[in-house]
Amino acid sequence: MAHNLHKTLKEFDSGAGKGKYYSLPALGKALGVKVERLPVSIRVVLESVLRNFDGKKITEEHIEQLANWAPTASRVDEIPFVVARVVLQDFTGVPLLADIAAMRGVAERMGKTPKAIEPLVPVDLVVDHSVQIDYFRQPDALDLNMKLEFQRNNERYEFMKWGMQAFDTFKVVPPGIGIVHQVNLEYLARGVHKKTEGADTVYYPDSLVGTDSHTTMINGIGVVGWGVGGIEAEAGMLGQPVYFLTPDVVGVELKGKLREGLTATDLVLTITEMLRKEKVVGKFVEFFGEGAASIGVPDRATIGNMAPEYGATMGFFPVDEKTIEYFEGTGRTKQEIAAFAAYFKAQKMFGVPKAGDIDYSKVLTLDLSTVTPSLAGPKRPQDRIEIGKVQHTFEDLFSKPVAENGFAKKADDLETVYKTKDGIDVKNGDILIAAITSCTNTSNPSVLLAAGLLAKKAVQAGLTVAPHIKTSLAPGSRIVTEYLTATKLLPYLEKLGFTLAAYGCTTCIGNAGDLTPELNEAITSNDIVAAAVLSGNRNFEARIHPNIRANFLASPPLVVAYAIAGNITRDLMTEPVGKGKNGKDVYLGDIWPTSDEINKLLKYALNAKAFKSNYSKLTTDGDLWSKIHGVDGDVYEWPKSTYIAEPPFFEGFGMEPKAEIEQVKGARALGIFGDSVTTDHISPAGSIKETSPAGVWLKENGVLKADFNSYGSRRGNHDVMMRGTFANVRIKNLMIPAKADGTRVEGGLTIHQPSGEQLSIYDAAMKYIAAKTPTVVLAGEEYGTGSSRDWAAKGTALLGVKAVVAKSFERIHRSNLVGMGVLPLQFKEGDSVTSLGLTGEETFDIEDLGNDFKPQQQVTLVVHGKSGTKRVPVLLRIDTPIEVDYYKHGGILPFVLRSLLAA
């Protein structure tokens, strides 16, 4: 076919003269394939495979296999996808920068040119995860929180400044601009890119991977992209294709319209619940039909954003007139908008498909008119609750056992009132944090305007929010403040305590800041199940605040309403939200905005001039960012720091990998975990406990408790991070005996074998490493679900874990484990920790893993226990041929470094 490939390069009118593009219709004709029947998302990936064909990494076979994608074919073919760019957030971006800085150091020590290590595609790092809500409910909260942020993170920001001057294609969007996904949507995404090939200007569609699982928000404007761990992103930006197995594509037909008063949040929580039940993990989801065509980009982006919560690789909407309208409203140039539309029309990929247009692996249907007002919680985003059932659900879970997602409390305790030392009454179900935050909703003007309108009506009705509730407004972009100010709604939000506190990912990532000491003391001493309500996308245990156990995801207007109500057991469908003027009962229906009221204000939200003005000045002379000074030079010198340290992943590095694969024999269990263990449980996240191994290490290194900052901010220091791995206050290691009442002990503890000593997981791991004893982790279903945290895999590897054996894995975490040289092994159907009677007292061997192993082959887990030896067949979840190479090299980082230094 090679002689026909050049015939696919066709000419089109870009709106600014003639341009070239690699034509998919022409490819279909050459291969005799109906490419127009392929899902649009598959076609975008196919264009990249065709355009980047080189006969080596990308072959004719790759092109033909993908062009012949069929709805029911087996998914064994590996796709090498070369992305147009990479996007990072700062929590994952700093360790990635540390890794490539370390690669430069290795290159220099080996007598090679350090500049050989250079991103080959544009890389944008958006600093959005570092700000915390220390100050709130005061006019200068934003200014004070930013000053604290810069004070805490000065060393990290200096390191980023070094990266900006050291790498030609590495750019930083500084703190205080917005959340990475909203900035990506409003500013970084250009629709189509162009490059010079000889005498031709070749156009191609935007595509990316990002180091945040919610990168999928960009799917709302027809961009193919998803979240990967920093480990995989490094390979992508250093010239490696992103490899993945050919996916199933689930088509979701949207029909009808949302009923009056419903929000995009209600819709996305319904879709999340529906698709999680359909088990779309690892699949592409593509939306089509008249309902999909009728909703605007902000709603599409909200749905795309939650793809990790429903488990899909993507939640994709094709490009159409609504996409073009969004580009016009957000200040893109006429020239690039014209090229964007012309390109997708030339490729016959413009427009949302109708029913029957595309061949999908499976088709699901959702009638938008069936969506109801909802929250999700109290522990998982897929656990949707209709508003009228929130009270009953919480009361039910309050006394249910933990194994049934409950809180294992006595039902009689629900109404008990406790008093804090400063005289505040607190009881179970009380809302202590109410936050309008997170990329999911703050990019959506309709729900933010709805929150403002609800606040206005509430204030006018005489409603207030109790002063001890920690309320905050942390939009994903400065644009939000502009339109809330222009519509005169911001003052009403402020009167209810929702003052502007930050532009960044705050409460949703665990940066809610602390409660008062008095509230913390009352909660812990009385074991109160307090609540948080936030407009975020994640509510896993201990993520929002270590002392708040019930966390609910809600639309921004509902966040305001529940803040006024003050307790999650208030039934907002039948009970008043609160008492207003003259003691009058005010109900939710009295203050809920109509769609007409919202639509009249939407013109303020898509103002091209405002967008252009906002993004034309990311920094100004004399601002906090301009005062940060990084060192110069191609190679980083690694000054002593508790924030940034040279990572140990290249110790003993040589140009050749080990000749023999290391065999796992006599391994001990470092931990045994149940179902739905998230990367929040595994990876260091949130606040650092003073008595934890990481807290002890920081104090030993002269850091005061007040200056601990968060684990996320210290991701550039492996000494902190490995000590924080498996240290979550809510993680339950089943090796630890249950309490007398049957409940499980929480926290990062384990039983060291054969001593039987109870230790922190970190301390036990260090003992095993000193004794040269390998370790394994055993787990249930959905191991590693949640954020795309590379430290969940890096920390696991540094603790000496050689394999994780689970019933199933989340996509990104499985990939990250392989990338760090840790074996992911999957129990066969019917086998589990429980069925095999594993306690952690056993030793483990892994057999049948020779030098010639194949992807997804069967290997044997040999269990030596008191009752004898069991041979358990398990599936090797090294899924693709390239992952075999990564593992043989000791991980993706040494593989890529050897490739670059050998070039």
Buried (B, 14 or more C-beta within 10 A) or exposed (E): EEEEBEEBBBEBEBBBEEBBBBBBBBBBBBBEBEBBBBBBBBBBBBBBBBBBBEEEBBBEEBBBBBBBBEBEEEBEBBBBBBBBBBBBBBBBBBBBBBBBBBBBBBBBEEEBEBEBBBBBBBBBBBBBBBBBBBBBBEEEBBBBBBBBBBEBBBBBBBBBBBBBEBBEBBBBBBBBBBBBBBBBBBBBBBBBBBEEEEEBBBBBBBBBBBBBBBBBBBBBBBBBBBBBBBBBBBBBBBBBBBBBBBBBBBBBBBBBBBBEBBBBBBBBBBBBBBBBEBEBBBBBBBBBBBBBBBBBBBBBBBBBBBBBBBBBBBBBBBBBEBBBBBBEBBBBEEEBBBBBBBBBEBBBBBBBBEEEBBBBBBBBEBEBEEBBBBBBBBBBBBBBBBBBBBBEBBBBBBBBEBEEBBBBBEEEBBEEEBEBEEEBEBBBBBBBBBBBBBBBBBBBBBBBBBBBBBBBBBBEBBBBBBEBBBBBBBBBBBBBBBBBEBBEBBEBBBBBBBBBBBBBBBBBBBBBBBBBEBBBBBBEEBEBBBBBBBBBBBBBBBBBBBBBBBBBBBBBBBBBBBBBBBBBBBBBBEBBBBBBEEEEEBBBEBBBBEBEBBEEBBEBBBBBEBBBBBBEEBBEEEBBBEEBEBEEEBBBEBEEBBBBBBBEBBEEBEEEBEEEBEEBBEBBBBBBBBBBBBBBBBBBBBBBBEEBBBBBBBBEEEBEEEEBBBBBBBBBBBBBBBBBBBBBBBBBBBBBEEEEEEBBBBBBBBBBBEEEEBBBBBBBBBBBBEEEBBBBBBBBBBBBBBBBBBBBBBBBBBBBBBBBBBBBBBBBBBBBBBBBBBBBBBBEEEBBBEEBEBBBBBBBBBEBBEEEBEBBBEBBBBBEBEEEEBEBEBBBBBBBEBBBBBBBBBBBBBBBBBBBBEE
